[in-house]
């Protein structure tokens, strides 16, 4: 599996949720208790609640299979798909990001990824840059990428998995001098674009929190949509320290909304899935 499907399907980084991204969310939430497997019929029924029709489900499954994210597995006479080993590992790492409540602080320091790739292996350079960007690194200088220090373990695991560890060195660092770190963070990350994405998330998913009563089916649909919308955010904003962000940062309000919806919707959504596919 390359870094491309990781970025477009597994972290939901597309502009709008596509059927294949909703399918990955459903797999990430509910299939792993079933060994990573769900039947095609169950997927069609579950995605119908989110407004995805059967042809779109089947087409998206085929695409995910071609990209090495899903593998066809029959259980008796029942056709279904399970997550590939690489996809399960990526989703496991994603869980740690998606449900991580805390932000980094200035005292935590930074993680620097310094790399040099020979011209004869330019494809490796592209893959390395793509992977670091996917993980939320900003660019401090040519060949020097920066992220909050808490991403050390996840970065080391990802570069090792992709065969890129031999091209990079990872350092833990503190900013000593010179210049204003707040201004530099704005240079290293596109905070204006992040603000747009967070504001869109708040606008799209705020109404789900204000509903006074919902059926389990509606809770499931809302939960899949909100989690799919949120999945990309911890990769674009890797928990940047609040003291380096603009006052009233929309990302903090978006995180509060996500965790409130998670608390409200998780149990009724799982109850709906249990009734739909006999999940225990």
PyMOL commands that set and color helices and strands:
alter all, ss='L'
color gray80, all
select helices_A, chain A and resi 3-10+19-34+40-48+54-66+85-98+106-108+119-134+149-161+165-167+181-188+191-210+216-231+233-236+242-244+250-277
alter helices_A, ss='H'
color red, helices_A
select strands_A, chain A and resi 37-39+70-75+78-83+110-115+138-141+144-148+168-173
alter strands_A, ss='S'
color yellow, strands_A
deselect
rebuild
show_as cartoon
